[in-house]
Amino acid sequence: MVVPLPSMICGNEFMPSRRGNGRVLVYQGYTYANMGYKNRWYCSKKNSGCKARLNVDIQLGEVEAFNEHHHDKPVLYRNGKGELVRLRS
């Protein structure tokens, strides 16, 4: 399903990766990592078997979401700088 791109993707709903090698996208409370494809983002739990992914087209302002996860959403909070941070579990 293709839906209009929420303004949060174009703005500040990225957070630093725990590994320090990039950014993680937050969409509907789940986290996604870009794994080499320009517009394709995979669930951060991909290595645990989750098949959820997003195709993001910023120029058209659309997100195509395959958003069926087999796990709970991560616990996120905003630190004193207003940045999103994931709680370690």
N, C-alpha and C positions, 0 to 999 in steps of 0.2 A: 504494500500500500504506500503510495506517495502522498506526503502531507506537506503543507507549507513549513518552511524552515523556521523554527522558533528563534526569536532574537537572541536567546541565550547562547546559541551555537556561534553566532557571529560575534558575540561579545566576550564576556568574561567567564564562561562556564568551562574553561579548561583548567586543569590543575597539573602541577609538575608530576612526572613519573617518579615512583619510589626509587627506580634505578638511576634516575638522574639523566636519562638519555632522550628525553622528549617530553611530550605533553600527553595527558589523558583527557579525553572528552567525556563530559558528564551529560547524559541524555536520559530524561525521565527517571533519574535516581540511580541508573546503572553507569558503570565506567567502561569506556572503550579505548582501545589502543590502535594506532595506525601502524600497520605492519608492512609497509612498503608500497601499498597501492595508494595513489594520491587521494582519492575520494572515498575509499572503503575503510571503515573502522570496525574492528572486531571486539567482541566482549572481552574484557580484561581476564575473564576466566576461561578463555578459549582453550588453554592447555589442560584445563580440567574437564573438557568435553562440551562446554557451552557453545552453541552454534549461532547465537544471536549476532547480528551485524547491522551496520548502517551504511548506506550509500548516500553521501552528502554532496549536493551540488549547490555550492554557495552562490554561483552566478545566477542560477535559476531560482534560488531560494527554496529548495525542496530537500526533504529527507525521505528516502525509501528505507523503511525499517522492517527488518526481520527480527522482531524483538521478543522472541520466546526464550526465556532464560530458565535454567533448571536449578537455580540457586536464589537465595535472598539478595536483596540490594545491599551494597556495602554501606557501612555507617560513615557518613561524611559530616563534617562540621566546618565552620569558618573560623580561622584563627584571628588574632588581633589585627592583622593587616587586611582582613576581609577575603583572604584566599581560601579556596576549598582545600581541605586536607582529609585524607582517609584515616580512620582509626585503625590501628593495627589489631588484628584478631589472632 
